[in-house]
Amino acid sequence: MKTTTPLRPPLPPFTEETALEKVQLAEDAWNSRDPERVSLAYTVDCEWRNRSEFLRGRGAIIDFLRRKWNRELDYRLKKNLWAFQGNRIAVRFEYEWRDDSGQWFRSHGNENWEFDENGLMSKRFASINDHPITAAERRF
């Protein structure tokens, strides 16, 4: 029996409208802090670089996100479309979180995404920087 890969609209090639929609869908999923939900946007063999970690596959993504959100408490993210062409999208992002001691951080950076024909992300490369902030400096 042949299994088919589900479609994950919007599909490439992206227009400005569909790229903006894809970015918003990603932001909404990540703000859910639900690793299983987030992982469904990626191919089963998706390649990731997140800071200095290299991951491959949904299982690794789920494990990574569980670790991330156990450490990064009260996580809140905002993504902005930077560029798009064909099956690729680049975003800039900022997110805020606190550690278990109560120290707040703002993390910011860039992501490059590549999608397959079904609209699933097959590659995600993220460059991220963190800096401590006070609770009064929070934006989100």
Secondary structure, DSSP 8 states (H G I E B T S, - for coil): --------SS-SS--HHHHHHHHHHHHHHHHHT-HHHHHTTEEEEEEEEETTEEEESHHHHHHHHHHHHHHSEEEEEEEEEEEEETTEEEEEEEEEEE-TTS-EEEEEEEEEEEE-TTS-EEEEEEEEEEEEE-GGG---
